Structures are given as C-alpha cells and as structure tokens.
Amino acid sequence: MSTADVVIVGGGIEGCAAAWALAERGVTDVVVVERHTVGSGMTGKSSGIVRCHYGVSSLAAMATVGLEVFEHADDLFGTDIGFRQTGYVVGVGEPNVDALRKSLAAQRAVGVDTEEIDHTEVAKLWPFADLTPFAAFGWEPRGGYGDAYQTAQALAISARAAGVRIRQGCAATGLTVGGDRVTGVALADGTEISAGTVVAATGVWTPALLAPHGVDVPIRVIREQIVMIDPGVPTGPVPVFSDLVSLQYVRPEVGGDILFGNSDLADARTADPDDYLNRATEEFVDITVDKVGTRFPGFPDAAITGSYAGCYDVTPDWNPVISRTDLDGLVVAAGFSGHGFKIAPAVGRLVADLVVDGHSGDPRIPASDFRLSRFAEGDPLRTPYPYVGAGEMR
C-alpha cells in the first residue's frame, strides 16, 4: 500500500486543476490517478468557450479567475494552452433585455469586464450575421476560446514539477473506508493508496464511483454534439457569438473553420459515457444547417467539414458540485454541466481551499453555493436573471 496526503481520482482538467492548486498551497504529497491518460475523457471533447457571462455571481467570479489564468498562461506554465482572445458577444431578444442588463451589472460587480453594445458595433464584429431578431447585446472583449486538452496538460506538468505524482493507466475501482471516513482509494491492480483526503474529480463517472459508499451525487449524462463548418469565405478575427434567440453558439477555429454548438437543451438526451455515438446525427446536422443558414446569410457556400460528440455531467440545477461530503475526507468536484473548462482554475483553488482550510478563500465564491447538500435541501443554485427560452446553460 502506498500513501499520500491527497489522492485525486480523475486526470481531466478539474483533477489536474485541483493538483495544480494544491501545489500552489504547498500541498505536494498528492497522487492523481487516471484510468487512461491526462485529458483523455470529456476534457478532450470541450468546445472551449471562454466567457464570464453568468447570472450566478459566484460562477461569473470563477470564470473571471479562469480568464486571468488563461491570460497569463505563458508566465504560469511556460507554454501555449491554446487560448485565443477573440472576444465574446451574446445576443438576446426583446423578452430578455431586462435580464441581460441586470446580469451584466451583477457580473461587473464581481470583476467581469463586460458592457452592452449596439447593433452597429456587433455588425462590425460579425458582418456575416443577420442581427435583425436581436434586441440587445453583451460584449466581453477579454473572452474567447481555448483548448481544454492543452490546458489540462499544462496544469498536470506544472503540478508534477512541484512534486505531485500523476499515475496514468491507473484505474480506481472504489474508495476505501473506515467507519464514516474515507481512508484511500482501491485500484484495479489490487493495490491501494492510503490518504487522509480523496478528491473525486470523475465527471460523468462520479455516481458509479461514489454510490456504493452512500454518497449520492445527482448527475445525468447528457450527450452533446458539435459540428465543424467551412464558412466558404474568410471570416477574419470574429469573436465567439452566443445567440440566445435561435439558441446556438459559434466560434472560430485556428484554421478558419467555424465550430457550431446547439444551446437548445429542452430535449437533452441521456447517454452511456462509455458507449455513445462520437459524431453528429443526421437530425443534428439538419438542425445545424437550419440554424447556421438562418443566422449567417453571409456564409452562402458553407459546408460541413466534420463533427464529434461528448458528454456533460449534468446536475438538477445545471451547476457544479464542489463540496465536502458526509463521508469525512471526501471532496467532490463534478457535475459541471458544460461550464467546467472556463472555470477550471477556480475549481482547483476552491478544492484546495476545502482540503486545506475547509472553506473558500475567495469571498466572491462561497463554497456554500456549490455544496452537495443543496439538492436534498431543495435549495438549487439558480440565476436570479433567467433568460426566457434560453435553456439551462446560463
């Protein structure tokens, strides 16, 4: 049996961020166990949007922390993590103008650099789009997109340089428990790692890991599809565009393609995270053609160049669990519901705070917002400024 102060189960971006943040706090007797390779699970399927546009103030603050880390990646990690600061624009229809303005004000209160801009300004940013249906726009000049896989690798390398051990090809089969306390992790090779603290950063696989130990993390696995489009014209440096009228988002790719995602989650479908179709269905391709064709008439010769699919770990309120649990010594960081990449550095720091101090060190990000017990208490984490018809992703 080997030992560590902390074992992190899961080598995706959240697990690597937790290891990195613990090392920042001086806790380096840490082992990350990953059944495949770093970033090989859902992290590698992220669409990589970087925005701080959240109605939940603590999430907006977490995204701001993430943005600051991405902006200083060269200094922090000494490598390119794939962050491209194109800017981020969000557009809403008339029923959501008041919610947009209130949300922007709340975001500014926690440090988000955001403002309302008009049709003329957006037309300069996105000259290929039909902006007629929009009544108002929010603009984040520091937003953009990144590469979750590259970011996870950078976090892992930084943590390893500080002394954290990362064991790839090392599957955890369960927790080891003594009384009402976790004592470590059991591995598929029959060995164990003894630890005072275990962090479950296992995404869509969290319920299977924790349910046998009486820890209920209410997660549904939702399949999400992405389509890549050749716009047929050089677009130049367009920003990320979140369209909350027709419920879609697009962002540029480095090679000139456009990435399309559907924001309509009214009919979100469950999936098996170990057995799902890794491409867009014909139905989804039809949706893509309809939405992109309607919103972007400036792409007359657009063509689909590829697609892929991944899975979200979705909680009942579509917000993450970053929490201590009733099993003493167990911390959960899961249920990110599509928000995980952009807030990962802040997630890591909150996990480190919970491990070292038992509470959050950032007053903008109270740990109570993300407590697991909120579901049993009937107190979900919801935005005070919901967008009518815009799904759950805000």
N, C-alpha and C positions, 0 to 999 in steps of 0.2 A: 504494500500500500504506500503510495506517495502522498505527500501533504502539501498544502498551500494555505495561505490566509483566505484567498478568494478563488473560487472556481466559477468561470463564466461558461455557460453552456450555449454554444452558438457563435460561429465566427462570421456572421453577417455584419452589416455596417453598425448595428446597435451594440452587438457584443464587442466589436473592435473599438467603438467609441467609448464604451464603459472601461475597457482595459486601458486605453489611452488616458482617460480622465482620472482613473485610479492612480496611474503612474504620475500624472500631474500633481496629485495629492501626496505623493511619496509612498504609495502602496504598490509595491512591485512584486511581492510574493504572490503572484497571480498566474493562474493557468486558464487559457482559453481552449476549450475542446470543441472541435468542429468535425462533423462526420465526413465531410468531403474536403473542400478547400475554401479558403477565405473568400467570402463574397459569392460563392457558387450557388446559393439558394435564391430567395426572392430579391436580394440586393441587386443581383445582376440583371433583373427584369425592370428595374425602376425607370420611369420616364424622366426622372432627374430634374423636375421643375424646382426652381428656387424662387420662392416668394414668401412674403411675410403677411399676406392678406388673409388674416383670420379674425373672425368675430370674437373668438375666445381669446382674451387678452394674454393669458399665460402661454398659449400656443404661438401667438404673434411674437411674444418676447423670446420664446425658444427659437423660432425661425430667425430672429434677429441675431441671436448668439451664433446660430449656424452660419448665417451670412458673413458675420465678422471673421469666423474661422476660415471660410472659403476664400474670402478676400485676401487673407494673409497666409494662404497655404504655402507659398514659396518659402516664407520665413519659418513657418511652423514645421513643415515637412520636407522642405528642400526639393520638392518635385511638383510637377503639374498634376492636379487632380481632375482636370477636365472642366473646371468652372469657366463659363463664358458669360460675362456680364452684359447681356443684350438689353436688359430692362424687362419689365413685366407690366402688361396692361390688362385690366379687367373691365368688361363692359356689361351693363345691366339695362333692362327695360324699365319702363315707367313705374311699374309696381314696386321696384326695388331701389329706387333712387334714395329714399329716406334711409333705408337700411345701409346702403353703401356709404352715405355721408357720415352716419353715426359710427359705422365700423372704421372708416378712415380716421376719424377723430380719436377713437379708442386705441387704434394702432399707433398713432403718433404719440399718445400718452405713455406708451411703453418703449418708445425709441425707434419706431419704424419710420423710415424716410419715404413718405407717401403723400400724394396730393391728388386732387381732382383736376382732370384736364378736359378740354372740349373736343368736339368732332374734328375741328380743323387740325389740332395737334395730333390726334390719332391718325388722321388721314395721311399725315406726313410720315408717321411711323409704319403704317400698314396701308400703302396706296393700292394694294390688290384687293382690299376687303370692301364689302358693302356694309356701311355703317348706319344705314337708314333706320333699322329697328332699335338702335340703342338710344337711351335717354341720358346716360351719364357714364363716365369712365374714371377708374382709379389708375394711378401710374406710380410705379416703383422704379426709379432709374437704376437702382443697385441690384434689381432682380436679374434673373436669367435662368440658366440651366447648368447642370453638371453631370458628372459620371459617378454613379454610386459605387460601382465596382472599383474604379481607380481610387476613390476616396476611402473605401474600406481598406484597400491595400496600404494606403499611406498611413492610416491610423494604426494598422497592425504593425507596420515596420517601425513606426515611432514607439509604440508600446514595447515591442521586442527589444529595441535599442536601450530602453530604460530597465530591462530585466524581466519583463513579462514573458512567460513561456506560452507559445502557441502550438498546440498539437493538432495537426491536420490528419484526416483519415482516422479520426478517433471518435467513435460514436458513443454518446451517453445513452444508457438504457433506462436509467431511472435515478432517483435520489436515494441516498442512504440516510436513515432517520433514526434518532434515538429519543424516545418519548415524544415531546412536542417540538423537537428541534431537529433541523437538518444537520447532518454530520458530514456530508460529502456527496460524491457522485459515483455511481456504478457504471463501468464501461463495458462495451461489447466484448472485449477480450478477456473478461472475467476479473479484471483488476478494479481497484477503487482509488479515488483521490479523496483524501480526508481534508475537510476545510471547515472553517468557522462560519463562512458565508458562501452561499451559492446564488449566482445571478442567472435566471432563466431568460435568455435573450433569443428565444427559439421561434418567434414569429408564428407562422401558421401551424407549427408542430407543438405549440405550447400546451393545449389541452391534453394531448396524448401523453406528454411528459409528466404533467402535474396532477391530473385527475386521480391516478392511483394513490396519491398521497393526500387526497381530500382537499386539494386546492382547486377551486372551480374558477377558471378564467373564461368568461363567456365570449368565445371567438367563433365567428363563422368564416369559412374560407370562400372568398369570392374571386372568381376568375375575371381578370381584366385584360382587354385586348388593345394592341397598339398597331397602327398601320403607318408605313413609311410612304411618302408621296414625293415624286419628282414634280415640282410645280410647273415645269415647262418653260419657265422664264427665270432669269437671275433675280433673286429677291433682295440681295444685299443684306445688310445687318438688321433684319427685322427683330422685334422683341417677341418674347413669349406673349401669347394672346389667349386669355381665358374669356370665352364667350358664354355668358350666363343667360343669353336669350335662346340660342339654339342648343345650348348645353354641349359644348365641345371645347377642347383646348388644342392649340398648335404651338410648336416651337421649331426653330431652325435646327438643322444638323450641320456639323462642321463641313461636310461635303456638298452642301447645297440642297439636300432633301428637306422635307418638312415632316415632322412627327405629328401624328394626329391621335388624340385620345377622346373618348366619349365621356362627358360628365353627367349623363343621364343615368342615375343609379336606381331609378324606380323599379327596375326589373333585374336587380343584381342576382346573379345565379351562383349557387354554391358549386364547389369543385373539390376533387381529391387532390391535395397538393403534391402527391407523388404519382399522379396519373391523370394528366389533363392535356388537351389539345394545345400544342405550342405554336399556334398560328391563328389568325383571324378566321372566323367562319364566313361563309358566303353571305349570311344575314348581316354580319357586322360590316363586311365590305360594302354592301348596299347602303347601309347607314352612313358610312364614310363618304361614299360618292355623293349622296344626297346632301349631307351637311356641308362638306367642303365645297361642293359645286354651288350651293346657295350662298354661302358666306363669302366665298372668294372668287367672284366672277373674273378677277384678274389672272386666274390660272386656267386659261381656255384649253390648254393642251396638257393638263395634269395627268399623271399616270402613277398607278400604284407600283412600287418597287419591292415591297416586302412587308412582312408582318410578324408579330410574335405575341405571346401571351404570358402572363404571370398571375400571381395570386396575392390578394390582400388578406391580411388577418384583421377582420372587422369586428369591433365590439358593438354592443347595442346602441351606444351613442356616437359611434364613429370617431372615437377619440381614444388615445392610448392608455394603457395601464403601466405606470412606473411606480412601483409600490412595494413596501414591505408587506408581509402576509401573516396569517395566523400561525404558520409554521415558522417558528423563530429561526432567524438566519437565512431565510429565503427571500430574495428580492426578485420581482418580475418586471421585465421590460418587454412588453409585447402588445399586440392589438393596435398597431399603428394606423391601420385603416387608410393607407395611402399617403400619410403625412411623414413617414419615417426618415426619408433621405434628408430633407431640408432641415429637420430639427435634430439630426443625429448627434452633433457635438453637444448640444444642450442636454439631450437624453443621457449621454455619457456622464456629464457633470452632475446631473441630478442623481443618477445611480451612485456615483462616487460619494455624493453628499449623504445619501441614505445609508451607504455602507459605513462611512467614517463617522458621521455626526448624527444620523437618524432623522435629519430634516434638511430641507432645501437651504442652500446658502444664498439664493437669489430671491429677494422679496417679490420680484415680478412673476416668479414661477413657483407658487406654493405647491408643495408636494401633495397637499390635500386634494387639489384639483384632479390628480391622476391616481388616487387611491383605489385599490381594487374593491373595497367595501362599498363604493358608491352605488353599485348595481343592486346589491342586496338591500341597501338603504332607500332605494327608489329616488336617488338624487343624481341623475345623469349630468354629465358635463355638456351643456348646450350653449350655443352662441346667443347672446341677447339680441342679435341683429340678424335673424334668419332671412334668407333670400327665398321669396315665393317661387316654388317650382324648380329650385336650383339644386335639389338633391341634398346629400349629407356631407359633402366634401368641404364645407366652409368651417 
